[in-house]
């Protein structure tokens, strides 16, 4: 995820990195919300589900992109994406950039 993170920041995107539910909630509330939630392939499914559920309780329209199967018990919405590539690959970076370009910024 580090190469993808660097690439997004070079493009001028603000990216918060969280290492658990408390970090995710702190970053979300500290910035006043986010345009989307991206879940990396190395995030344990239980943590991914808790983060997605918790943030969507606050922002029900929060778009979600996953580099893995969507978290269990997480409602999938039409704007959500499952990115079936590794995030450090050109295909993974391209898939995420296409997802981000399609977002309606809030």
GICOR-V411287 format. One record per run of one state. SS is the DSSP state (~ for helix, > for strand, _ for the rest). FROM is the first residue (numbers start at 1). LEN is the number of residues. If there is no record, write none. Layout:
<<SS;FROM;LEN> <SS;FROM;LEN>>
//
This chain:
<<_;1;1> <~;2;9> <_;11;10> <~;21;11> <_;32;4> <>;36;4> <_;40;5> <~;45;14> <_;59;4> <>;63;4> <_;67;14> <>;81;2> <_;83;7> <~;90;13> <_;103;4>>
//
